[in-house]
């Protein structure tokens, strides 16, 4: 009788542990999905721009993409904006949003990344800021990860006008694939 009781208690504890893990996993995923749906700071900022600030963003976006024949291609738009900011902005310390940085004409990596994210967001292209830590002589570096409508992702560095792609497929690479 004692053996059956111990087995029953072990079984009961195992079920409790499984249910607890399932609830934890379910809650963790709910939080993750909720965080993915939350708008980032730069998205909120762009949505609250005045018409003057928004027109400056749109003017720079137009200049960046003027040579594109197909403006619906997210990859080409991201590449054009990436290159445009690399050519346009000087590398000097500056704080502020994309509007201030475009007006001043200079920034460091964080400003380049925020400005690119704001320009792409105003075009309707989803993206997020990405960061590299432990960079020699720098400490950290800011990048932009762009989410294309076809489901792929690409990592861009507007500070140096670069982006990463797979040499075999010639397609952009996400930060997760780059770090793997």
N, C-alpha and C positions, 0 to 999 in steps of 0.2 A: 504494500500500500504506500509506503514511504517513497519508493522508487517512482511510482506513477505520479505521486504528488510533486516530486522534484521535476519530473519531465514536464508536467503540466505547467508548473511555475516557469521553467525555462522556456517553454513554448510561448507562454503568455508574455514574458519579457522580450522575447524575440519579435513577437507581433507588435508590441509597444514600440520597440526600437525601430522597426520598419515603418510604422505609421508616423513616428516622430521624424524620421529621416525624410519620408515622403512629404510631410507638411513643410519641413525646412526647405527642401528642394523646390517645392511648389511656390513658397513664399519668396525664395531667392529669385526664381524666374519672374514672378510677378513684379518684384522691385526692379529687376533688370529691364523688363519690357516697359515699365512705367518711366524709367530713366531715359530709355531710348526715345520715347515720345515727347519728353520735355524739350522745350526749345532752349537753345544755348544763349549765352549772354549776347553774342554778336547778332543773333537772329532777332532777339527782343530789341536791341539797339537800332537795327536797321528798320524794323517795323515802326519805331517811334521817331525816326528821322523827320525833320521838317521837309517841306517840298524843295527848299534850296539845297539842303544836304543830300537829299535823294537825287536831285538833278545833277549834282557834282558826281555822284557815284555812277549814274547812268551815262554821263558824258565820258568818263574814263572807261567804262565798259564798252561804249561805242568805239572809242579810239583803239582799245585793245583788240576788238573783234572786227574791225573795219575790213580787213583783208579776207575774212572767212566767207566762203561761198555758201556754206551750210551752217547757219548759226544754231541749228537744232542738235548738232553733234556736240555732246557734253565734253568729250575728250579734247576735241579741237578747241573748244571754248576755254577749257581749263588750261590747256597748253598756251593759248594766246594770252590769257590773263597772267599766267605765270611768267612768261617772257616779257610782257609789257611792264610788269612791276619791277622785274630785274633791271630792265633798261631805264625805267623812269626814276626810281627812288635811289637816293644816295644813302650809303650806310653810315648813319650817325645815330646816336641815342635820341629817342623821342618817345613820349608816352601819348596815348590817346587812341581814339577810334579811327576807322578807315577814312572818315571825312577829314579829320585833322591831319592825318598822315599824308593824304593826297594833297591837301592844301599846303602843307609845309614842304613836301618833297623829299623827306628823309625819314628813316626809321632803322631799327635793328630787327633781328629775325622775328620777334614777336609782333612787331608792327607790320612787317611784310605779310606774315601769316594771317593776321586779323583782317588786313585790307583785302587780301585775296579771298578770304572766306566771305567777307561782306559783299564783294563784287559778285562772286558766284551765287550767293544766296539771293541777291537782287535779281539775278538772271533765272532763278528757280532751280538752281543746281544744289543739291544737298552736299554738305561737307562738314568736317569737324577739325578742330585744331589738334595736332599731335605733337608730342614732345619727346626729344631724345635727352636722356640724362647721362652724365658722366662723360661729356664730350671734352677731349683734351684742350686746354687753353681757353675754354669757353664755359664749361660747367654744364650748360644745357643749350638746346637749340629747338626752335619752333618750326613746325611744318604744317602742311594742310593735307588731310586725307579727303578725297573727293569720292562721292558715291554716285556712280553713273546710273542712268535709267535702265540699262540692260542688266543691272545687278552686280556688276564688277566694281572694284574700287581701285583708286590710284593714289600714290603718295607724291606730293609735289613740294619743292623747296623754292619759294619765290625769291628768297634772299640771294640765291646763287643761280636762279633760273633753271633748275634741274628737276627731273622727275625720274622715277624708277620704273623699269619695265623688264619683262621676261625676255631674254635674248632669243629664245626658241620660238615663242608664240608672238612676240612683238606686241604684247598687251601690257597695260599698266599693272603694277604690283601693289598690293595693299601693305600696310605697315606690318600686319601679322605675317604675311608671307615673307616679307623682307627679313623679319626677325627670326623666322623658323630655320 
